[in-house]
């Protein structure tokens, strides 16, 4: 069974780019044989709790529409150092 994954790329400021994250995660997904259902991009500080794209990806996970969320670093998905969404 092929794993369905979402790719979430986040940077903190507008002078940064998600390009490397997207490239690396798409390559990883291809090597692993994952089905990428979409790529979500966000430019927002890691301490902000209002992250629209993150919420969309979480909704997919909670509805079991995807099997996993790919990120390059855990802190890009969490709030600061809080990993509570994964507990």
C-alpha positions as CSV (number, residue, x, y, z in Angstrom):
1,X,0.0,0.0,0.0
2,X,1.4,3.4,-1.1
3,X,1.7,5.9,1.7
4,X,-0.1,9.2,1.0
5,X,1.8,12.2,2.2
6,X,1.5,16.0,2.4
7,X,4.6,18.2,2.2
8,X,4.6,21.3,4.4
9,X,7.2,24.0,3.8
10,X,7.6,27.0,6.1
11,X,9.9,29.9,6.3
12,X,9.8,32.7,8.8
13,X,10.4,35.8,6.6
14,X,9.6,36.9,3.1
15,X,13.3,37.1,2.2
16,X,13.5,33.3,2.7
17,X,12.4,30.7,0.2
18,X,10.8,27.2,0.5
19,X,12.4,26.1,-2.7
20,X,15.1,23.9,-1.1
21,X,12.6,22.3,1.3
22,X,10.2,21.5,-1.5
23,X,13.0,20.0,-3.7
24,X,14.4,17.9,-0.9
25,X,11.1,16.6,0.3
26,X,9.8,15.8,-3.2
27,X,13.0,13.9,-3.9
28,X,12.7,12.0,-0.6
29,X,9.0,11.1,-1.4
30,X,10.0,9.8,-4.8
31,X,12.8,7.7,-3.4
32,X,10.4,6.2,-0.8
33,X,7.7,5.6,-3.3
34,X,5.2,7.9,-1.5
35,X,2.2,9.5,-3.2
36,X,2.4,13.3,-2.7
37,X,-1.1,14.6,-2.4
38,X,0.0,18.2,-2.2
39,X,2.6,20.7,-1.2
40,X,1.7,23.5,1.2
41,X,3.8,26.7,1.7
42,X,3.7,29.2,4.5
43,X,5.7,32.3,5.4
44,X,5.1,32.9,9.1
45,X,7.1,33.0,12.3
46,X,7.4,29.7,14.2
47,X,5.9,31.3,17.3
48,X,2.6,32.3,15.5
49,X,-0.3,30.0,16.2
50,X,-2.4,31.2,13.3
51,X,-1.0,29.2,10.4
52,X,-3.6,28.6,7.7
53,X,-1.7,26.1,5.6
54,X,-0.6,24.1,8.7
55,X,-4.2,23.9,9.7
56,X,-5.1,22.5,6.3
57,X,-2.4,19.8,6.5
58,X,-3.5,18.9,10.0
59,X,-7.1,18.6,8.8
60,X,-6.0,16.1,6.2
61,X,-4.1,14.1,8.7
62,X,-7.0,14.1,11.2
63,X,-9.5,12.9,8.5
64,X,-7.0,10.2,7.5
65,X,-6.8,11.6,4.0
66,X,-3.0,11.3,4.3
67,X,-0.7,8.9,6.2
68,X,2.1,11.3,7.0
69,X,3.3,14.9,6.8
70,X,6.8,15.5,5.5
71,X,8.8,18.4,6.8
72,X,12.5,19.1,6.7
73,X,12.7,20.0,10.4
74,X,10.2,19.4,13.2
75,X,10.3,23.0,14.4
76,X,8.9,24.1,11.1
77,X,5.7,22.3,11.9
78,X,5.5,22.9,15.7
79,X,5.0,26.1,17.6
80,X,8.5,27.2,18.8
81,X,9.7,24.2,20.8
82,X,6.3,22.8,21.4
83,X,5.7,19.4,19.8
84,X,2.3,18.9,21.4
85,X,0.5,18.3,18.1
86,X,2.4,15.0,17.9
87,X,1.5,13.6,21.4
